[in-house]
């Protein structure tokens, strides 16, 4: 937890007790706890959003790559349509 050991935590609590007093310390601790929880949730949401956006970009790159490969295959085999037609016509004649 933030690299804080037990001695540092005790020192922070003692200082908090001296500065805030015994009545306000629990109230401030709850407030800080809530703030930390909200910060943590916001951080998790941000990370999740970034991951989703990166996944969407990767999927789009895959789609673009697949489209490019498909187009290249169609171009390479475009000349075979005439050959297939000639073979069918030849088989029909024989």
Secondary structure, DSSP 8 states (H G I E B T S, - for coil): -TT--HHHHHHHHHHHHHHHHHHHHHHHHHHHHHHHHHHHHHHHHHHHHHHHHHHHHHHHHHHHHHHHHHHHHHHHHTTHHHHHHHHHHHHHH-
